[in-house]
Amino acid sequence: MKRIDRIISEKTDYSRKEIKKLISNGLVEVNGELVKRPEEKYDDNVSVSIDGIEIDTRDHVYLVLNKPKGFVSTTDLNERSVLELVPDEYMTRDLFPAGRLDKDTTGLMIITDDGEFAHNILSPKKHVQKIYEVTLDIPVTKEMKDGFLKGVNLSDGECKSAILDITGEYTCNVTLKEGRYHQIKRMFGCYKAKVVELNRICMGDFYLPKDLEQGEIRELTKEELELIQSK
């Protein structure tokens, strides 16, 4: 439970003095009822409106993006960031991409302001799988499939066992439980293969929604968040 003036001050730019004045003027409502005193206490998940405009009082937000090519997952000022695709209504929050996708990689990306959640889905110790659709410049081979399962040896150490499912002559799906720098491209590079297309389609047990077009973004449901954290 928190004081209503604290809840509002944490989620808006209003000062405590301004909030007190708004309440005294009858402009603050919680769950549709007028607030009479700034010291009244409520849960964090209440519905709060100021002068008829609802404010977002949630501690964290979780967004799913179908990332298009041409955007980076960092805040490099010289590149277009995936954060440019986030609707203005969320821009008061300290959002960041939970994990990285290369500039030319597409697909499922989570954007949030919850650092603990991001750590839980990215840490190799948590064993949250990521599945990628891959297109190569040469045919996919059984040697690659067997090698991935055994663990490809890269310059920074041996990769954890990965599952390679052959889906076509030049295409496959790769399931990882870790996320090293350019990992899939480097793994295939060990077999003299170049990755032509790379698209992430799954995290945990959550698959990229088929109705989410590239460049589109929306909030995740509670059920979807649970699927993402499945091991």
C-alpha positions as CSV (number, residue, x, y, z in Angstrom):
1,M,0.0,0.0,0.0
2,K,1.2,3.5,-0.9
3,R,0.0,7.0,-0.4
4,I,-1.8,8.3,-3.4
5,D,0.4,11.4,-3.7
6,R,3.5,9.1,-3.8
7,I,1.9,6.8,-6.4
8,I,1.2,9.8,-8.7
9,S,4.6,11.5,-8.1
10,E,6.4,8.2,-9.1
11,K,4.5,7.9,-12.3
12,T,4.1,11.6,-13.4
13,D,6.1,14.9,-13.4
14,Y,3.8,16.4,-10.8
15,S,5.3,17.7,-7.5
16,R,3.8,16.7,-4.2
17,K,2.5,20.3,-3.8
18,E,0.8,20.2,-7.2
19,I,-0.7,16.8,-6.4
20,K,-2.1,18.1,-3.2
21,K,-3.7,21.0,-5.1
22,L,-5.2,18.6,-7.7
23,I,-6.7,16.5,-5.0
24,S,-8.2,19.5,-3.1
25,N,-9.7,20.7,-6.4
26,G,-11.4,17.3,-6.9
27,L,-9.5,16.4,-10.0
28,V,-8.0,13.0,-8.8
29,E,-10.0,9.8,-8.9
30,V,-9.0,6.2,-7.9
31,N,-11.1,3.4,-9.4
32,G,-13.7,6.0,-10.3
33,E,-14.0,7.6,-6.9
34,L,-12.8,11.0,-5.9
35,V,-9.7,11.1,-3.6
36,K,-10.2,13.4,-0.6
37,R,-6.8,13.3,1.0
38,P,-3.2,12.9,-0.4
39,E,-2.3,10.5,2.4
40,E,-4.9,8.0,1.5
41,K,-3.3,4.6,0.7
42,Y,-3.9,2.3,-2.2
43,D,-2.4,-0.7,-4.0
44,D,0.0,0.0,-6.9
45,N,-2.4,-1.5,-9.5
46,V,-5.3,0.9,-9.0
47,S,-6.8,2.9,-11.8
48,V,-5.8,6.5,-11.3
49,S,-7.1,9.5,-13.4
50,I,-6.3,13.2,-13.2
51,D,-8.9,15.6,-14.6
52,G,-10.4,12.7,-16.5
53,I,-7.2,11.4,-18.0
54,E,-6.0,8.0,-16.8
55,I,-2.3,7.6,-15.9
56,D,-0.3,4.5,-16.0
57,T,0.6,3.3,-12.5
58,R,2.0,-0.1,-13.3
59,D,5.5,-0.9,-12.0
60,H,6.6,-2.4,-15.3
61,V,5.5,-2.8,-18.9
62,Y,6.3,-5.7,-21.3
63,L,6.1,-5.2,-25.0
64,V,6.6,-7.6,-27.9
65,L,8.0,-6.3,-31.1
66,N,8.3,-8.0,-34.5
67,K,11.6,-6.4,-35.3
68,P,12.2,-5.4,-39.0
69,K,15.7,-5.1,-40.6
70,G,17.6,-1.9,-40.3
71,F,17.1,-1.3,-36.6
72,V,19.7,-2.0,-33.8
73,S,19.0,-3.2,-30.3
74,T,21.3,-0.6,-28.7
75,T,21.1,3.2,-28.1
76,D,23.8,4.0,-30.7
77,L,23.0,7.5,-31.8
78,N,24.3,6.8,-35.3
79,E,21.8,4.0,-35.9
80,R,18.1,3.6,-35.9
81,S,17.1,2.0,-32.6
82,V,14.2,-0.4,-32.0
83,L,13.1,2.0,-29.3
84,E,12.0,4.4,-32.1
85,L,9.2,1.9,-32.9
86,V,7.8,2.2,-29.3
87,P,4.5,4.2,-29.2
88,D,4.8,7.6,-27.5
89,E,2.5,6.6,-24.6
90,Y,5.4,4.4,-23.2
91,M,8.2,6.9,-23.7
92,T,8.1,8.2,-20.1
93,R,9.5,4.8,-19.0
94,D,13.1,3.7,-19.0
95,L,12.6,1.0,-21.6
96,F,15.3,-1.2,-23.1
97,P,15.4,-4.3,-25.3
98,A,15.7,-7.5,-23.4
99,G,18.5,-9.0,-25.4
100,R,19.9,-8.1,-28.8
101,L,19.1,-8.9,-32.4
102,D,21.6,-7.8,-35.1
103,K,20.6,-5.0,-37.4
104,D,19.8,-7.4,-40.2
105,T,18.0,-9.9,-38.0
106,T,14.2,-9.9,-37.7
107,G,11.6,-11.3,-35.4
108,L,10.6,-11.6,-31.8
109,M,12.0,-9.0,-29.4
110,I,10.9,-8.1,-25.9
111,I,11.1,-4.5,-24.7
112,T,10.6,-3.7,-21.1
113,D,11.7,-1.6,-18.1
114,D,12.0,-4.7,-15.8
115,G,15.6,-5.6,-15.3
116,E,15.0,-8.7,-13.2
117,F,12.7,-10.1,-15.9
118,A,15.2,-9.4,-18.6
119,H,17.9,-11.2,-16.6
120,N,15.7,-14.2,-16.0
121,I,15.0,-14.8,-19.7
122,L,18.5,-14.0,-20.9
123,S,20.8,-15.8,-18.4
124,P,22.1,-19.1,-19.7
125,K,21.6,-20.5,-16.2
126,K,17.8,-20.0,-16.6
127,H,17.7,-22.3,-19.7
128,V,15.0,-20.2,-21.5
129,Q,15.2,-21.4,-25.2
130,K,15.2,-19.2,-28.2
131,I,14.3,-20.5,-31.7
132,Y,15.5,-19.0,-34.9
133,E,14.6,-19.5,-38.6
134,V,17.8,-19.6,-40.6
135,T,18.5,-19.5,-44.3
136,L,22.0,-20.3,-45.5
137,D,23.9,-19.7,-48.7
138,I,24.8,-23.4,-49.0
139,P,22.7,-26.5,-48.2
140,V,22.2,-27.5,-44.6
141,T,23.9,-30.8,-43.8
142,K,23.7,-33.6,-41.2
143,E,27.2,-32.7,-40.2
144,M,25.9,-29.3,-39.1
145,K,23.0,-30.9,-37.3
146,D,25.2,-33.4,-35.4
147,G,27.8,-30.7,-34.7
148,F,25.3,-28.3,-33.2
149,L,24.0,-31.0,-30.9
150,K,27.5,-31.9,-29.7
151,G,28.4,-28.2,-29.2
152,V,30.3,-26.0,-31.6
153,N,33.7,-24.8,-30.5
154,L,34.0,-21.0,-31.0
155,S,36.9,-18.7,-30.2
156,D,35.3,-17.8,-26.8
157,G,34.6,-21.4,-25.8
158,E,32.4,-24.3,-26.7
159,C,28.7,-23.5,-27.2
160,K,26.0,-25.3,-25.3
161,S,24.3,-28.1,-27.2
162,A,21.9,-26.6,-29.8
163,I,19.1,-28.3,-31.8
164,L,19.2,-27.9,-35.5
165,D,16.0,-29.0,-37.4
166,I,16.4,-29.1,-41.1
167,T,13.3,-27.6,-42.8
168,G,14.6,-27.3,-46.4
169,E,17.6,-27.6,-48.6
170,Y,18.9,-24.2,-47.4
171,T,16.7,-23.6,-44.4
172,C,16.6,-24.8,-40.8
173,N,15.4,-23.9,-37.3
174,V,18.0,-23.5,-34.5
175,T,17.1,-23.7,-30.8
176,L,19.6,-22.1,-28.4
177,K,19.7,-21.8,-24.6
178,E,22.4,-19.1,-24.6
179,G,23.0,-15.9,-26.5
180,R,26.6,-15.1,-27.4
181,Y,27.6,-12.3,-29.8
182,H,26.6,-13.2,-33.3
183,Q,26.4,-16.8,-32.1
184,I,24.4,-18.4,-34.9
185,K,26.3,-16.7,-37.6
186,R,29.6,-17.8,-36.0
187,M,28.4,-21.4,-35.5
188,F,27.5,-21.8,-39.1
189,G,30.7,-20.0,-40.1
190,C,32.6,-23.0,-38.6
191,Y,31.0,-25.0,-41.5
192,K,31.9,-22.4,-44.1
193,A,28.2,-21.3,-44.3
194,K,26.9,-17.8,-44.4
195,V,23.6,-16.9,-42.8
196,V,21.5,-15.1,-45.4
197,E,18.3,-14.6,-43.3
198,L,17.8,-14.9,-39.6
199,N,14.5,-14.6,-37.9
200,R,13.7,-15.2,-34.2
201,I,10.3,-16.9,-33.7
202,C,10.2,-18.1,-30.1
203,M,11.4,-17.4,-26.6
204,G,10.5,-20.0,-23.9
205,D,7.2,-21.4,-25.1
206,F,6.0,-18.1,-26.5
207,Y,6.0,-17.9,-30.3
208,L,5.9,-14.6,-32.3
209,P,2.2,-13.9,-32.9
210,K,1.4,-14.5,-36.6
211,D,-0.9,-11.4,-36.7
212,L,2.0,-9.1,-35.6
213,E,3.4,-7.6,-38.7
214,Q,7.1,-6.5,-38.9
215,G,7.5,-3.2,-37.2
216,E,4.4,-3.6,-35.0
217,I,4.5,-3.7,-31.3
218,R,2.0,-4.4,-28.5
219,E,1.8,-5.3,-24.8
220,L,2.2,-8.9,-23.7
221,T,-0.5,-10.6,-21.7
222,K,0.1,-12.2,-18.4
223,E,-0.3,-15.6,-20.0
224,E,2.3,-14.7,-22.7
225,L,4.8,-13.5,-20.0
226,E,4.5,-16.9,-18.3
227,L,5.1,-18.7,-21.6
228,I,8.3,-16.6,-22.2
229,Q,9.7,-17.7,-18.8
230,S,9.0,-21.4,-19.4
231,K,12.1,-23.5,-19.3
